[in-house]
Amino acid sequence: LLILGLGLSGTLFAQQATVAVMTKVKGTVEVRHGGSDASYNVVKAGELLSDEDFVRTAANAFAVLIYLDDKSMVKLKGNTNLSIRGKRVGKGLEKNLELTGGTVKAVVSKQRRGEFKITSPTSVASVKGTSFWMITNSQTGDVVYNEEGVVQLTNLATGDIVDLLENQTGLSTPDGGLTVSTTIASDIPVDEDGTDDVPQELRIIMTGPDGQEKVLIIQYN
């Protein structure tokens, strides 16, 4: 993925509170900008996302969003509810997504500042740079399939912590259970992102604080 800004600076991102962009959408995907009283709108590829925006996907839908500071990618499968979080720390973002239900895959670039976290009602998955799946169910808890790197999984009921290594699966339950096992390949969700080898480009026009239009070019596979 390549992000180019023509006359676009990090200051503009900070002022507009823009933290990510939706790059792929299949099926019905909606976003709620702002607080819980705001209405949902259908998302299209190229829509910019800000801190505290809430994304939900319908059954059989699929979406991909990319953080603008370091290209970290989050893929959402159907029936997923995810709150986008990104607090600016210097030139980077401290990311803590809130997954209230559903399935996501995170492909996380090495974090120069802060950590990348996904928080559910049951657990917190924290990484510096890795690729992993997280499935959240409010009744049964969380399953985390780590593909590479290290994922630190914390159970919120007990505070217990485990490190998931490559090809390990973590199970965290609302009653405090926290276990690690070797991943069974057939259990890993199917990645529906089937265009990895097809270069694509998004051009987004943004307005700076001086009223001038800036062009954000995002090239990705």
RARAKA-V727078 format. One record per pair of residues at least 4 apart in sequence whose ideal C-beta (glycine too) atoms are under 7 Angstrom apart, sorted by the first residue. I is the first residue (numbers start at 1). J is the second residue. If there is no record, write none. Layout:
BEGIN
i = (I:I)
j = (J:J)
END
This chain:
BEGIN
i = (1:1:1:1:2:3:3:4:5:5:6:6:6:7:8:8:8:8:10:10:11:12:12:12:12:13:13:14:15:16:17:17:18:18:18:19:19:19:19:19:19:19:19:20:20:20:20:20:20:20:21:21:21:21:21:21:21:21:22:22:22:22:22:22:22:23:23:23:23:23:23:23:24:24:24:24:25:25:25:25:25:26:26:27:27:27:27:27:28:28:28:29:29:29:29:29:30:30:30:30:30:31:31:31:31:31:31:31:31:32:32:32:32:32:33:33:33:34:43:45:46:46:48:49:49:49:51:51:51:51:52:52:52:53:54:55:55:55:55:56:56:57:57:57:57:57:57:57:58:59:59:60:61:62:62:62:62:63:64:64:64:65:66:66:66:67:67:67:67:67:69:69:70:70:71:72:72:72:72:72:73:74:74:74:75:75:75:75:76:76:76:76:77:77:77:77:79:80:80:80:80:81:81:81:82:82:82:83:83:84:85:85:85:85:86:86:87:87:88:89:89:89:89:90:92:92:92:94:94:94:95:95:96:96:97:98:99:99:99:99:99:100:101:101:101:102:103:103:103:104:104:105:105:106:106:106:107:108:108:108:108:109:110:110:111:111:111:111:115:115:115:116:117:117:117:118:118:119:120:120:121:122:122:122:122:122:122:122:123:123:123:123:123:123:124:124:125:125:125:125:126:127:127:127:129:130:130:130:130:130:131:131:131:132:132:132:132:132:133:133:133:133:134:134:135:135:136:137:140:141:141:141:141:142:143:143:144:144:144:144:144:145:145:145:146:146:146:146:146:147:148:150:150:150:151:152:152:153:153:153:153:153:154:154:155:155:155:155:157:157:157:158:160:162:162:162:164:164:164:167:167:168:168:168:169:169:170:171:171:172:172:173:183:183:196:197:198:199:199:200:201:201:201:202:203:203:204:205:205:206:206:207:207:208:208)
j = (66:71:219:220:219:68:218:217:214:216:214:215:217:214:12:206:214:216:14:91:15:16:206:208:214:18:68:88:209:206:50:51:48:50:68:49:50:51:67:68:84:86:93:49:65:66:67:68:84:86:46:48:49:65:66:68:202:218:43:45:46:47:49:63:65:45:64:65:66:202:218:220:45:63:64:193:29:43:44:45:63:61:62:58:60:61:62:78:42:58:61:43:55:57:61:63:40:41:42:43:56:40:41:43:47:49:53:54:55:38:39:40:53:54:38:50:53:38:47:202:202:204:204:53:65:84:84:85:86:87:83:84:85:84:83:63:76:82:84:80:81:61:63:76:77:78:79:80:78:78:79:78:78:76:77:78:192:76:73:75:193:74:71:73:220:71:72:86:93:95:92:93:92:109:109:95:107:108:109:116:107:97:104:106:104:105:191:193:80:82:102:104:102:103:189:192:102:101:102:103:104:100:101:102:97:99:104:97:98:97:95:96:97:98:93:95:93:94:93:93:94:113:114:113:112:113:114:113:114:115:116:117:117:119:118:119:104:118:120:134:136:121:136:137:138:136:133:135:189:118:134:133:191:116:118:132:131:116:127:129:130:129:128:129:115:116:128:129:126:127:128:127:124:125:126:125:134:124:136:142:138:141:142:155:156:172:173:174:142:153:154:155:156:172:154:156:134:144:151:153:152:149:150:151:149:146:148:149:150:151:147:148:149:144:145:146:147:151:144:145:188:189:142:144:142:143:142:141:173:171:172:173:174:172:169:171:151:153:164:169:170:169:183:188:151:164:165:166:168:166:166:163:164:165:164:161:163:161:162:164:170:172:159:161:160:172:176:178:174:175:176:176:178:170:178:180:168:170:180:182:183:180:182:183:181:183:180:177:179:177:178:177:187:188:221:221:221:219:221:220:217:218:219:218:215:217:216:213:215:214:216:211:213:212:214)
END
